[in-house]
Amino acid sequence: MTDDLLQAVAEKVLARACRQANIEAEVFLLDSEELTVEVAEKQVENMKLARERGLGVRVIAGGRLGFACSSDLSPQALESVVEKALHNSRVAHPDENLVLPDPPNSYPSPDIYDESTFQLPLENKIELAKDIEAAARSHDRRVTITEKAAYHEAKYRVVILNSRGLAGSYRGSYCGGYAMVVASENQDSQTGFGLQYSLNYHGLDPVKIGREAAEKAVRLLGAKTVPSGRMPVVLDPYTTCSFLGVLQAAFSAEAVLKGKSFLQGLEGRMVASPVVTIVDDGTMAGRLGSAPFDGEGVPTARTVLVDEGGLSGFLHSTYTAKRFGAEPTGNSTRVSYRNTPEIGITNFYIQAGEVSPEELVKDLQRGLYVTDVLGMHTANPVSGDFSLGAAGFLIEGGERTAPVKGVAIAGNLREMLLDIDGVASDIRFFIGKGAPSIRVRNLSISGS
């Protein structure tokens, strides 16, 4: 379906929804396509092409919100989806803060679509997945099993219209490769992974992806636990990003309204060390989370959440912004046309520091360098408490030494943020989240 046809469908549905007086309406239309190729032992094991096309309709009548969606874009189905949304609004509770955004003066225009990726033959993409596996297996003889080596790409089109005159559309795309392999030695086996995503095919490096997976698997062979105690901890970029996955919930204004954020009531106060600045930026060039507007049509923006340790604000939708008396931040995200907007991240990251990751380690006589954590889903975004399985390396005399596994790190996110005393320059993005290595003065380590 062409862009013009998608626009025509959206306009028709909006006109139908607005036939009744005193109705506000919004139409969100998504057309997407994804390809995944998985290989193992030099053979294609799985190939999947998925297509999703449909629209969601939100109506607000007398402060009551109704929503319905449809993957059927026939005239009869489009009439029906509007009627369902109107019906659903009649049984909803009224809320005076339910509003649709006004049209903006302009939208940012990040370059997020690359057609050349989709003009390449399928054979090239299969070979890239095989190259990832080959790089991992050839890097070290101890890498003996390929659990998965894959290529993934997606392209999508978004159209949004509302009864206040807002109208926006854009195209986006991305692609990536990843691998998970197992290394074995002396009856010990360890798993490692590599991952890279880009806005275009030529930005991918299959050798780098495969080698990273192999190195992560091999480096923990022979790892042992360490005695329990408290010590400084250095988190590598991937592990720091894992913590950001919990923190993003705490920065949601919706979570604050529901009393489910440990940051509630702390705006304007120090919630982290002065070396910490946390940003969400949907306008960044070359990043997968960038877009001209969010799931409500509000322009994306650069939002500083923590500025040198001080809490500057939260991530807002149109609804929470009205409740707070604030401005929307362009953070209403939609997983699909089947969902109403929810507050989420775009490109969410800890700003890089000026020291190297080696400098975070060199002045520690004893500490733990963490490269992986387990059980992050158990961390509590309300209280901030966490207790996680961890693996990495012992730090002795300013150097990383023996590999470590079978330990747990425990603490509180709010206390940990205040206890960060070093932020390195090695920022790395993992899809929508980015972080450098960080050093925490003191964490509880449970080991032998």
Secondary structure, DSSP 8 states (H G I E B T S, - for coil): --HHHHHHHHHHHHHHHTSSTTEEEEEEEEEEEEEEEEEETTEEEEEEEEEEEEEEEEEEETTEEEEEEES--SHHHHHHHHHHHHHHHHTS---TT-------S---------GGGGGS-HHHHHHHHHHHHHHHHHH-TTEEEEEEEEEEEEEEEEEEEETTS-EEEEEEEEEEEEEEEEEEETTEEEEEEEEEEESSGGG--HHHHHHHHHHHHHHTTT-B----EEEEEEE-HHHHHHHHHHHHHHTBHHHHHTT--TTTT-TTSB-S-TT--EEEETT-TT-TT--SB-TTS-B--EEEEEETTEE---B--HHHHHHHT----S-EE-SSTTS--EE--SSEEE---SB-HHHHHHT-SEEEEEEEEE-GGGS-TTT-EEEEEEEEEEEETTEEEEEEEEEEEEEEHHHHHHTEEEEBS--EEETTEEE--EEEEEEEEE--
